């Protein structure tokens, strides 16, 4: 997490300092906070926050970073196509929550159009996130699609589209989208992936396009596409990442427990900010994500549109995503 960027928001910074005693008291005895220094006072926290704002702070083993991330970047549970904070009693930022609440309407429109990519005849039960970007057209990451698809070739190396891979038993891998997979909710809405339309070969753009059936297994219609926000990305703009964080062996176990309460593989909504723009088509953000978030929709809280396609990140630093303008170009060129 870029603490310097985080505490450039004066409202969040002041709320954290004003509520510091409440935050630390609420964390006492809860899983994942065992490393918090018992001598961590409000004065010490204020000094650390000032150093963070100046880009001079180095983690010191006090556990302050654990408290900050949980308070400022909570991850919401999605149930029945709406979202709420997990009922774990831990303090979260009223300022951040208010920003998300103001965008509740547009976010609830986007949630049903984000699904989990499940697999049959594969070692993995599911492999990532995808979302509607056109009629029957789903966008996800190249590295997600490559788990179940490959380039098909005909004759002397001439391209012939893409094909589903086979399992070690010789069975064809069958991907599908489930638009639910929500915590403690039994409902499903499964759509078979009928075609891998495109896997982007340019490694700058971790993008793939999938075609789904015209109707689901229960005869339901596909959800609507999420509109793309192709205007210039705004550094410090507030966003929400909608996807399916799964337990990640690369991330710190205590951090995962603290933030996700041991609940994985189901639909989540995580707020954050755009922190940087890299070139024209890659953006960075600081919403809390895990491995299953690959392919998640990054929704701008002001426009309610998808501003980017999440594709990865580095623990303790930032997440990266393909800007919606690049996604739109790929859809126009290959989404036939």
C-alpha positions as a Markdown table, in Angstrom:
| # | Residue | x | y | z |
|---|---|---|---|---|
| 1 | Unk | 0.0 | 0.0 | 0.0 |
| 2 | Unk | 1.2 | 3.5 | -0.8 |
| 3 | Unk | 0.7 | 5.2 | 2.5 |
| 4 | Unk | 1.9 | 8.5 | 1.1 |
| 5 | Unk | -0.9 | 8.5 | -1.4 |
| 6 | Unk | -3.5 | 7.2 | 1.2 |
| 7 | Unk | -2.9 | 10.0 | 3.6 |
| 8 | Unk | -2.9 | 12.7 | 1.0 |
| 9 | Unk | -6.7 | 12.5 | 1.6 |
| 10 | Unk | -6.9 | 14.8 | 4.6 |
| 11 | Unk | -10.4 | 13.6 | 5.6 |
| 12 | Unk | -9.2 | 9.9 | 5.9 |
| 13 | Unk | -6.0 | 11.0 | 7.7 |
| 14 | Unk | -7.8 | 13.1 | 10.3 |
| 15 | Unk | -10.4 | 10.4 | 10.9 |
| 16 | Unk | -7.8 | 7.8 | 11.5 |
| 17 | Unk | -6.0 | 10.0 | 14.1 |
| 18 | Unk | -9.2 | 11.0 | 15.8 |
| 19 | Unk | -10.4 | 7.4 | 16.1 |
| 20 | Unk | -7.1 | 5.8 | 16.8 |
| 21 | Unk | -7.8 | 4.7 | 20.3 |
| 22 | Unk | -11.1 | 3.2 | 19.2 |
| 23 | Unk | -9.5 | 1.4 | 16.3 |
| 24 | Unk | -6.7 | -0.2 | 18.4 |
| 25 | Unk | -9.2 | -1.1 | 21.2 |
| 26 | Unk | -11.4 | -2.8 | 18.6 |
| 27 | Unk | -8.5 | -4.8 | 17.2 |
| 28 | Unk | -7.3 | -6.2 | 20.5 |
| 29 | Unk | -7.7 | -10.0 | 20.6 |
| 30 | Unk | -8.9 | -10.3 | 17.0 |
| 31 | Unk | -7.1 | -12.6 | 14.5 |
| 32 | Unk | -4.3 | -11.1 | 12.4 |
| 33 | Unk | -3.5 | -8.2 | 14.9 |
| 34 | Unk | -1.2 | -10.2 | 17.2 |
| 35 | Unk | 1.8 | -8.3 | 16.0 |
| 36 | Unk | 0.4 | -4.9 | 17.1 |
| 37 | Unk | 2.8 | -3.2 | 19.6 |
| 38 | Unk | 1.0 | -2.7 | 22.9 |
| 39 | Unk | 2.9 | 0.6 | 23.3 |
| 40 | Unk | 1.6 | 2.0 | 20.1 |
| 41 | Unk | 0.1 | 5.3 | 21.2 |
| 42 | Unk | -1.9 | 8.0 | 19.4 |
| 43 | Unk | 1.2 | 10.3 | 19.5 |
| 44 | Unk | 3.4 | 7.6 | 18.0 |
| 45 | Unk | 0.7 | 7.0 | 15.3 |
| 46 | Unk | 0.5 | 10.7 | 14.5 |
| 47 | Unk | 4.3 | 10.9 | 14.1 |
| 48 | Unk | 4.2 | 7.8 | 11.8 |
| 49 | Unk | 1.3 | 9.2 | 9.7 |
| 50 | Unk | 3.3 | 12.4 | 9.2 |
| 51 | Unk | 6.3 | 10.4 | 8.0 |
| 52 | Unk | 4.0 | 8.3 | 5.8 |
| 53 | Unk | 2.6 | 11.5 | 4.2 |
| 54 | Unk | 6.1 | 12.6 | 3.4 |
| 55 | Unk | 7.1 | 9.2 | 2.0 |
| 56 | Unk | 9.7 | 8.7 | 4.7 |
| 57 | Unk | 8.1 | 5.9 | 6.8 |
| 58 | Unk | 9.5 | 2.4 | 6.9 |
| 59 | Unk | 7.5 | -0.4 | 8.5 |
| 60 | Unk | 8.9 | -0.8 | 12.0 |
| 61 | Unk | 7.3 | -4.0 | 13.3 |
| 62 | Unk | 4.7 | -2.1 | 15.4 |
| 63 | Unk | 1.8 | -3.5 | 13.4 |
| 64 | Unk | 0.6 | 0.0 | 12.4 |
| 65 | Unk | 0.4 | -0.9 | 8.8 |
| 66 | Unk | -2.0 | -3.8 | 9.7 |
| 67 | Unk | -4.4 | -1.4 | 11.4 |
| 68 | Unk | -4.2 | 1.2 | 8.7 |
| 69 | Unk | -5.0 | -1.1 | 5.8 |
| 70 | Unk | -8.0 | -2.8 | 7.6 |
| 71 | Unk | -9.4 | 0.6 | 8.6 |
| 72 | Unk | -9.0 | 2.5 | 5.3 |
| 73 | Unk | -9.5 | -0.3 | 2.7 |
| 74 | Unk | -12.2 | -2.7 | 4.0 |
| 75 | Unk | -13.6 | -5.3 | 1.7 |
| 76 | Unk | -17.4 | -5.6 | 1.5 |
| 77 | Unk | -19.3 | -8.8 | 1.2 |
| 78 | Unk | -21.7 | -9.1 | -1.8 |
| 79 | Unk | -25.0 | -10.9 | -1.1 |
| 80 | Unk | -28.2 | -10.8 | -3.2 |
| 81 | Unk | -26.4 | -8.4 | -5.6 |
| 82 | Unk | -25.9 | -5.7 | -3.0 |
| 83 | Unk | -23.0 | -5.1 | -0.6 |
| 84 | Unk | -22.3 | -4.6 | 3.1 |
| 85 | Unk | -19.4 | -4.5 | 5.5 |
| 86 | Unk | -18.6 | -7.8 | 7.2 |
| 87 | Unk | -20.2 | -8.0 | 10.7 |
| 88 | Unk | -16.9 | -8.6 | 12.5 |
| 89 | Unk | -17.1 | -5.5 | 14.8 |
| 90 | Unk | -13.8 | -4.0 | 13.5 |
| 91 | Unk | -13.6 | -0.2 | 13.0 |
| 92 | Unk | -13.7 | 1.0 | 9.4 |
| 93 | Unk | -13.4 | 4.5 | 7.9 |
| 94 | Unk | -16.7 | 6.4 | 7.9 |
| 95 | Unk | -15.3 | 8.6 | 5.2 |
| 96 | Unk | -14.4 | 5.8 | 2.9 |
| 97 | Unk | -17.8 | 4.1 | 3.6 |
| 98 | Unk | -19.6 | 7.3 | 2.8 |
| 99 | Unk | -17.9 | 7.5 | -0.6 |
| 100 | Unk | -18.9 | 4.0 | -1.4 |
| 101 | Unk | -22.5 | 4.5 | -0.2 |
| 102 | Unk | -22.9 | 7.6 | -2.5 |
| 103 | Unk | -22.2 | 5.3 | -5.4 |
| 104 | Unk | -24.4 | 2.4 | -4.2 |
| 105 | Unk | -26.9 | 2.8 | -7.1 |
| 106 | Unk | -24.4 | 2.5 | -9.9 |
| 107 | Unk | -22.4 | -0.2 | -8.1 |
| 108 | Unk | -25.5 | -2.3 | -7.6 |
| 109 | Unk | -26.1 | -2.1 | -11.4 |
| 110 | Unk | -22.6 | -3.4 | -12.1 |
| 111 | Unk | -22.5 | -6.2 | -9.5 |
| 112 | Unk | -24.8 | -8.6 | -11.4 |
| 113 | Unk | -22.6 | -8.3 | -14.5 |
| 114 | Unk | -19.5 | -9.6 | -12.8 |
| 115 | Unk | -19.1 | -13.4 | -12.6 |
| 116 | Unk | -16.7 | -16.1 | -11.5 |
| 117 | Unk | -15.1 | -18.3 | -14.2 |
| 118 | Unk | -15.6 | -21.9 | -13.1 |
| 119 | Unk | -14.0 | -24.9 | -14.8 |
| 120 | Unk | -15.0 | -28.5 | -15.4 |
| 121 | Unk | -12.5 | -31.2 | -16.3 |
| 122 | Unk | -9.6 | -29.2 | -14.8 |
| 123 | Unk | -7.4 | -29.3 | -11.7 |
| 124 | Unk | -8.9 | -26.0 | -10.6 |
| 125 | Unk | -12.5 | -25.5 | -9.7 |
| 126 | Unk | -12.4 | -21.9 | -10.7 |
| 127 | Unk | -9.8 | -19.6 | -12.2 |
| 128 | Unk | -10.7 | -15.9 | -11.9 |
| 129 | Unk | -13.2 | -13.2 | -12.7 |
| 130 | Unk | -14.9 | -11.9 | -15.8 |
| 131 | Unk | -17.5 | -9.3 | -16.6 |
| 132 | Unk | -19.9 | -8.3 | -19.4 |
| 133 | Unk | -18.5 | -5.9 | -21.9 |
| 134 | Unk | -20.9 | -6.4 | -24.8 |
| 135 | Unk | -23.9 | -8.6 | -25.8 |
| 136 | Unk | -22.8 | -12.2 | -24.8 |
| 137 | Unk | -19.2 | -10.9 | -24.6 |
| 138 | Unk | -17.1 | -11.3 | -21.4 |
| 139 | Unk | -13.7 | -9.7 | -20.7 |
| 140 | Unk | -11.1 | -11.3 | -18.5 |
| 141 | Unk | -7.3 | -11.5 | -18.3 |
| 142 | Unk | -5.1 | -13.3 | -20.8 |
| 143 | Unk | -3.5 | -15.3 | -18.0 |
| 144 | Unk | -6.9 | -16.4 | -16.8 |
| 145 | Unk | -8.0 | -17.6 | -20.3 |
| 146 | Unk | -4.7 | -19.4 | -20.9 |
| 147 | Unk | -5.7 | -21.8 | -18.0 |
| 148 | Unk | -8.4 | -23.3 | -20.3 |
| 149 | Unk | -7.7 | -22.1 | -23.8 |
| 150 | Unk | -4.9 | -22.1 | -26.4 |
| 151 | Unk | -4.4 | -20.8 | -29.8 |
| 152 | Unk | -5.6 | -23.2 | -32.5 |
| 153 | Unk | -3.5 | -23.5 | -35.6 |
| 154 | Unk | -4.4 | -25.0 | -39.0 |
| 155 | Unk | -2.0 | -25.9 | -41.7 |
| 156 | Unk | 1.4 | -24.3 | -41.9 |
| 157 | Unk | 1.2 | -22.1 | -38.8 |
| 158 | Unk | -1.8 | -20.1 | -40.0 |
| 159 | Unk | -3.9 | -18.7 | -37.2 |
| 160 | Unk | -7.3 | -20.5 | -36.7 |
| 161 | Unk | -8.7 | -18.8 | -33.6 |
| 162 | Unk | -8.7 | -20.4 | -30.2 |
| 163 | Unk | -9.6 | -23.8 | -28.8 |
| 164 | Unk | -10.4 | -25.2 | -25.3 |
| 165 | Unk | -7.6 | -27.2 | -23.8 |
| 166 | Unk | -7.9 | -30.9 | -22.8 |
| 167 | Unk | -7.3 | -32.3 | -19.4 |
| 168 | Unk | -4.8 | -35.0 | -18.7 |
| 169 | Unk | -7.6 | -37.5 | -19.1 |
| 170 | Unk | -8.3 | -36.3 | -22.6 |
| 171 | Unk | -11.6 | -34.5 | -21.7 |
| 172 | Unk | -12.1 | -31.0 | -23.0 |
| 173 | Unk | -12.0 | -28.3 | -20.3 |
| 174 | Unk | -15.4 | -26.6 | -20.0 |
| 175 | Unk | -15.5 | -23.0 | -18.6 |
| 176 | Unk | -18.6 | -21.3 | -17.5 |
| 177 | Unk | -19.6 | -18.0 | -15.8 |
| 178 | Unk | -21.6 | -17.9 | -12.6 |
| 179 | Unk | -22.9 | -14.4 | -11.9 |
| 180 | Unk | -23.5 | -15.2 | -8.2 |
| 181 | Unk | -21.1 | -17.3 | -6.1 |
| 182 | Unk | -22.0 | -15.0 | -3.2 |
| 183 | Unk | -21.3 | -15.7 | 0.5 |
| 184 | Unk | -23.9 | -18.0 | 2.2 |
| 185 | Unk | -26.2 | -17.6 | -0.9 |
| 186 | Unk | -27.3 | -20.8 | -2.7 |
| 187 | Unk | -28.4 | -19.1 | -6.0 |
| 188 | Unk | -26.5 | -19.8 | -9.2 |
| 189 | Unk | -26.8 | -18.3 | -12.7 |
| 190 | Unk | -24.5 | -20.3 | -14.9 |
| 191 | Unk | -23.7 | -19.5 | -18.5 |
| 192 | Unk | -21.5 | -21.8 | -20.6 |
| 193 | Unk | -18.5 | -20.2 | -22.4 |
| 194 | Unk | -19.1 | -21.2 | -26.0 |
| 195 | Unk | -16.1 | -19.6 | -27.6 |
| 196 | Unk | -12.8 | -18.0 | -26.8 |
| 197 | Unk | -13.0 | -14.9 | -29.0 |
| 198 | Unk | -9.6 | -13.4 | -28.5 |
| 199 | Unk | -6.5 | -13.7 | -26.3 |
| 200 | Unk | -4.4 | -10.5 | -26.6 |
| 201 | Unk | -0.8 | -11.4 | -27.7 |
| 202 | Unk | 0.6 | -8.1 | -26.6 |
| 203 | Unk | 1.9 | -8.5 | -23.1 |
| 204 | Unk | 1.1 | -4.9 | -22.3 |
| 205 | Unk | -2.5 | -5.8 | -22.3 |
| 206 | Unk | -3.5 | -8.8 | -20.1 |
| 207 | Unk | -6.9 | -9.1 | -21.9 |
| 208 | Unk | -9.0 | -11.9 | -23.3 |
| 209 | Unk | -12.6 | -12.0 | -24.7 |
| 210 | Unk | -15.1 | -14.9 | -24.2 |
| 211 | Unk | -18.4 | -15.6 | -25.8 |
| 212 | Unk | -21.2 | -17.0 | -23.5 |
| 213 | Unk | -24.4 | -18.8 | -24.4 |
| 214 | Unk | -27.5 | -16.8 | -25.2 |
| 215 | Unk | -29.2 | -18.2 | -22.2 |
| 216 | Unk | -28.1 | -19.8 | -18.9 |
| 217 | Unk | -28.6 | -23.3 | -17.6 |
| 218 | Unk | -32.0 | -22.2 | -16.1 |
| 219 | Unk | -33.1 | -20.3 | -19.2 |
| 220 | Unk | -32.2 | -16.9 | -17.8 |
| 221 | Unk | -30.8 | -14.0 | -19.9 |
| 222 | Unk | -27.3 | -12.7 | -19.7 |
| 223 | Unk | -26.7 | -9.7 | -17.5 |
| 224 | Unk | -26.2 | -6.3 | -19.3 |
| 225 | Unk | -22.7 | -5.0 | -20.3 |
| 226 | Unk | -21.0 | -2.6 | -17.9 |
| 227 | Unk | -20.3 | 0.7 | -19.7 |
| 228 | Unk | -16.6 | 1.6 | -20.2 |
| 229 | Unk | -15.2 | 4.9 | -19.0 |
| 230 | Unk | -12.7 | 5.6 | -21.7 |
| 231 | Unk | -11.9 | 9.1 | -20.6 |
| 232 | Unk | -8.5 | 9.8 | -19.0 |
| 233 | Unk | -7.8 | 8.1 | -15.7 |
| 234 | Unk | -7.8 | 10.5 | -12.7 |
| 235 | Unk | -5.1 | 9.9 | -10.2 |
| 236 | Unk | -6.7 | 9.9 | -6.7 |
| 237 | Unk | -10.1 | 9.1 | -8.2 |
| 238 | Unk | -12.1 | 6.7 | -6.1 |
| 239 | Unk | -12.9 | 3.3 | -7.5 |
| 240 | Unk | -14.4 | -0.1 | -6.4 |
| 241 | Unk | -13.0 | -3.5 | -7.5 |
| 242 | Unk | -15.7 | -6.1 | -8.0 |
| 243 | Unk | -14.5 | -9.7 | -8.2 |
| 244 | Unk | -13.7 | -13.0 | -6.5 |
| 245 | Unk | -10.6 | -12.9 | -4.1 |
| 246 | Unk | -9.4 | -16.4 | -3.4 |
| 247 | Unk | -7.0 | -17.5 | -0.7 |
| 248 | Unk | -3.6 | -16.6 | -2.1 |
| 249 | Unk | -0.4 | -18.5 | -1.0 |
| 250 | Unk | 1.7 | -15.4 | -2.1 |
| 251 | Unk | 0.0 | -13.1 | 0.4 |
| 252 | Unk | 0.7 | -12.9 | 4.2 |
| 253 | Unk | -1.7 | -15.4 | 5.9 |
| 254 | Unk | -2.4 | -13.0 | 8.9 |
| 255 | Unk | -3.2 | -10.2 | 6.5 |
| 256 | Unk | -5.7 | -12.3 | 4.6 |
| 257 | Unk | -7.3 | -13.5 | 7.8 |
| 258 | Unk | -7.6 | -10.0 | 9.2 |
| 259 | Unk | -9.1 | -8.4 | 6.0 |
| 260 | Unk | -11.2 | -11.3 | 4.7 |
| 261 | Unk | -12.2 | -13.0 | 7.9 |
| 262 | Unk | -11.3 | -16.4 | 6.4 |
| 263 | Unk | -14.0 | -16.1 | 3.7 |
| 264 | Unk | -12.7 | -16.6 | 0.2 |
| 265 | Unk | -13.8 | -17.5 | -3.3 |
| 266 | Unk | -17.0 | -15.5 | -3.2 |
| 267 | Unk | -18.0 | -12.1 | -4.7 |
| 268 | Unk | -16.5 | -9.0 | -3.0 |
| 269 | Unk | -16.4 | -5.3 | -3.5 |
| 270 | Unk | -13.3 | -3.4 | -2.4 |
| 271 | Unk | -12.9 | 0.4 | -2.4 |
| 272 | Unk | -9.7 | 2.3 | -3.2 |
| 273 | Unk | -8.2 | 5.0 | -5.3 |
| 274 | Unk | -6.3 | 5.2 | -8.6 |
| 275 | Unk | -2.7 | 5.9 | -7.5 |
| 276 | Unk | -0.8 | 6.3 | -10.8 |
| 277 | Unk | -1.0 | 6.1 | -14.6 |
| 278 | Unk | 1.6 | 4.2 | -16.5 |
| 279 | Unk | 1.9 | 5.3 | -20.1 |
| 280 | Unk | -1.5 | 5.5 | -21.8 |
| 281 | Unk | -3.2 | 2.2 | -20.9 |
| 282 | Unk | -2.1 | 0.9 | -17.5 |
| 283 | Unk | -3.4 | 2.3 | -14.2 |
| 284 | Unk | -2.5 | 1.5 | -10.6 |
| 285 | Unk | -4.9 | 1.3 | -7.7 |
| 286 | Unk | -4.8 | 0.5 | -4.0 |
| 287 | Unk | -8.0 | -1.4 | -3.4 |
| 288 | Unk | -7.4 | -4.7 | -1.5 |
| 289 | Unk | -7.3 | -7.7 | -3.8 |
| 290 | Unk | -6.1 | -11.3 | -3.9 |
| 291 | Unk | -5.3 | -13.8 | -6.7 |
| 292 | Unk | -8.9 | -14.6 | -7.7 |
| 293 | Unk | -9.5 | -10.9 | -8.5 |
| 294 | Unk | -7.7 | -11.4 | -11.8 |
| 295 | Unk | -10.2 | -10.1 | -14.4 |
| 296 | Unk | -12.1 | -8.0 | -11.9 |
| 297 | Unk | -14.1 | -4.9 | -13.0 |
| 298 | Unk | -12.6 | -1.6 | -11.6 |
| 299 | Unk | -15.6 | 0.8 | -11.3 |
| 300 | Unk | -15.2 | 4.6 | -11.1 |
| 301 | Unk | -17.4 | 5.7 | -8.2 |
| 302 | Unk | -18.3 | 9.0 | -9.9 |
| 303 | Unk | -19.3 | 7.7 | -13.4 |
| 304 | Unk | -20.4 | 4.2 | -12.3 |
| 305 | Unk | -18.6 | 2.9 | -15.4 |
| 306 | Unk | -15.7 | 0.5 | -15.6 |
| 307 | Unk | -12.5 | 2.5 | -15.7 |
| 308 | Unk | -10.2 | -0.6 | -15.9 |
| 309 | Unk | -9.7 | -4.3 | -16.0 |
| 310 | Unk | -7.7 | -5.5 | -12.9 |
| 311 | Unk | -4.9 | -8.0 | -13.7 |
| 312 | Unk | -2.4 | -8.2 | -10.9 |
| 313 | Unk | -0.5 | -6.6 | -8.1 |
| 314 | Unk | 2.3 | -6.8 | -5.6 |
| 315 | Unk | 1.7 | -7.3 | -1.9 |
| 316 | Unk | 2.4 | -4.1 | 0.1 |
| 317 | Unk | 2.7 | -2.0 | -3.1 |
| 318 | Unk | 0.1 | -1.4 | -5.7 |
| 319 | Unk | -2.3 | -3.2 | -8.1 |
| 320 | Unk | -2.3 | -2.8 | -11.9 |
| 321 | Unk | -5.1 | -2.7 | -14.4 |
| 322 | Unk | -5.6 | -2.2 | -18.1 |
| 323 | Unk | -7.4 | 1.1 | -18.7 |
| 324 | Unk | -10.9 | 0.9 | -20.2 |
| 325 | Unk | -9.8 | 2.8 | -23.3 |
| 326 | Unk | -7.5 | -0.1 | -24.2 |
| 327 | Unk | -10.2 | -2.6 | -23.4 |
| 328 | Unk | -12.6 | -0.7 | -25.7 |
| 329 | Unk | -10.1 | -0.8 | -28.6 |
| 330 | Unk | -9.6 | -4.6 | -28.2 |
| 331 | Unk | -13.4 | -5.1 | -28.1 |
| 332 | Unk | -13.9 | -3.0 | -31.3 |
| 333 | Unk | -11.1 | -4.9 | -33.1 |
| 334 | Unk | -11.9 | -8.5 | -32.0 |
| 335 | Unk | -15.3 | -8.6 | -30.3 |
| 336 | Unk | -17.2 | -9.3 | -33.6 |
